Amino acid sequence: MRSSATGDESSTLQSSSKASDTITADGKDDSDVVILDEIAARVLGDDPSQPRLQKNNVHPQLMVRWCTWINDGLGKDKLSALLESYEALSKLSEHKINPELAHTLSDKAKKRDSYFLTTQKIAGAALTALGLATSSLLSNDKEINREFLLEKLHDSGKLISQLHHGQLVGRRACIIPLVKKNLRQVMCDLKSDEFLFG
């Protein structure tokens, strides 16, 4: 009987030891590796303590260029050269305002419409650059001109980055007049990062 009791105690101690190996007093997992089965993993979801992985990966040499153009813009000369190179097809170009309406608009409304017109013009150029690259892939030519494709795709990336920059500038311009006057210049001087005003 004593032997049996000792065995029971030993079994209990082993179970207790295993439990202590798994969960510590502060509730943390003390085991080396905890592997969840498929159902448990699906129910629990992602570990919130771990950094979220990017869904898509882009070459870092592209990212450094795009991010610079998004924040600073391409510059007037570079943008003009691209708009000239990729003059949009008529169906991709910006929509002209109706003449009978143009004279009824205030100067403020005309300025705002001019901003949107420029945005459409850049978008049309970007689509044209993309269209040239895609059309070359859709053609029956067996040999693909890699340099041609890279150039057209890269130029479309420049134009889309400029669009992104334009929206950044536009959002800031809409918000700054709404804050207190003594803060406006300070906000104008703040450079955007992940936030509009740094």
N, C-alpha and C positions, 0 to 999 in steps of 0.2 A: 504493500500500500504506500509506503514511504517513497519507494522507487517511482511509483505512478505519479504521486504528488509532485515529486521533483521534476518528472518529465513534463507535467502540466505547467509547472512554474517556468521551466525552461522554454516551453513553447510560447507561453505568454510573454516572457522576456524578449524572445526573438521577434515576436509580432510587434511589441512595443518599440524594439530597436529599429525595425524596418520603418515603422511610422515616423520615428524621430529622424530617420535618414531622409525621409521624404519632405516632411514639413517641420520647420524649426519653430521655436516658441514665438517668434515675431511674425509668423505666418508666411515666411519666405521659403521657397523651394531650395532644399539643401542637397538635392541629388545632382549628379553630374549632367545628365541629359534626361529631359522629360519629352517623350515622344507621344503625341496625341494621335489617336486613330482618326480616320477620315471624317467620321460623323462629328466627333468632339471638336476637331479643328474647324469644321464648317460652322458649328453652333457658336463657338467662342469667338471666331473671327480673328482678325489680325491683332498682333501684340501692340497695344497702344504706346508702349514704352520705346518701341523701335522706330527709327526714322522711316518716314513713308518713302517707298521706292518710286522713282519716276516711272510713269507708265511708258513713256517713249524716250528713246535716247537719240541725241543728235550729236554729230561730230563736234568736238570742242572748238575746232578752228572756225566752224560756222557760228557757234554760239557766241564766241568773243566778238565777232564782227556784227552779228545781228543785234546783240545787246547794246553795243556802242551806237549803232545807227538808231536804235529805238529811243535811246536816251538823248542823243545829240543831233539826230538827223543826218542826212547825207551831205548837206550843204547845197547852196543854190546852183553852183556850176555843175556838180555831179548829177543833180536831179534834172537839170535842163538837158544835159547830154543824153540821159536815159530816156527822157520823154521824147526827144527828137529821134533817137534810135528806134524806139518802139511806138511809133505813132499808131494809135489804135485804129482798128478797122471801124467803119462807120457804125456798125451795130454794137461795138464795144466802147465807143467814145462817150463823153459826157453829154447829158441832155441839156439842150439850150432852153433858156427861159422864153416863154411866149412873149413876143414883142408888145402885145396889148397889155401885158401885166407888168412889164419891166418898168415903165414910167410911173406906175402907181406905188412902187415900193419906196420906203424910206431909205436913207443912206445906211442906217444900221442894218436893215433887212437885206440890202444889196451886198453889204460887206459879209454878212453871214452866208448868203447864198454863194458868194464868190469862194468862200472857204470850202463849202460842200462841192462846188464845181471842180475845184482843184483836187479834192479827194477822189472824185469820180475819174478825173483825168489820169491820176496816178494808178488807180485800180485798173483802168482800161489798158494802160501800158504794161502793167504786171500780167494781166491776162494775155496780152499779145505775146510777151516773152515766154510765158508758159505754153501758149498755143504753138509757138514755133518749135519748142522743144518736144512737145507731145506729138505734133504732126510728123516730126522726123522719125519718131518711134513707130508711128502708124503707117508709114510709107512702106513700100515693098523692097526698099534697099536693104540688102543683107548686111552691108558694112555700116556700122554706126560710128558717126564722128563724135568721139568722146569729148573733144575740146569744145565743139559746137554746143553739145548738150550742157556741159558744165557752165559754159558762158551764159547761155540763155537762162538756165535754172538759177545761177548765181545772181544775174541781173534781176530776175523776178523776186528773189529774196531781198535784194536791196530795196526794190520798190515797195514791197510789202512791209519791210521794216520802216520805211518812210511813212507809210500809212499809219502804222502803229504809233510812230512819233507824233504825227499830226493829231491823233486822238488824245494822246497824252497832253500835248500842248492845249488842245481844246478843252479838256476837262479841267485843267488848272485854271484856264482863263474864265471858265464859268463859275468856279468856286471862289477865286481870290476877291472879286468885287463884293462878295456876300459877307466877308469877315470884317472885323473892326479896322478902321483906317490905319491905326497905328501898327497893325500887324501885316498889312498888305505887302510892304516892301520886304519885310523879313521873309514872308512866304515866297515872294518872287525869287529871292536869292537862294532858297533851299533847293538842292538838287534832288531829283526823284531817284529812288531806288526801288525796293519792293512796295513802298508807299509813295503816293503822289508827291508828298512834300518831305521826303526823307525821313 
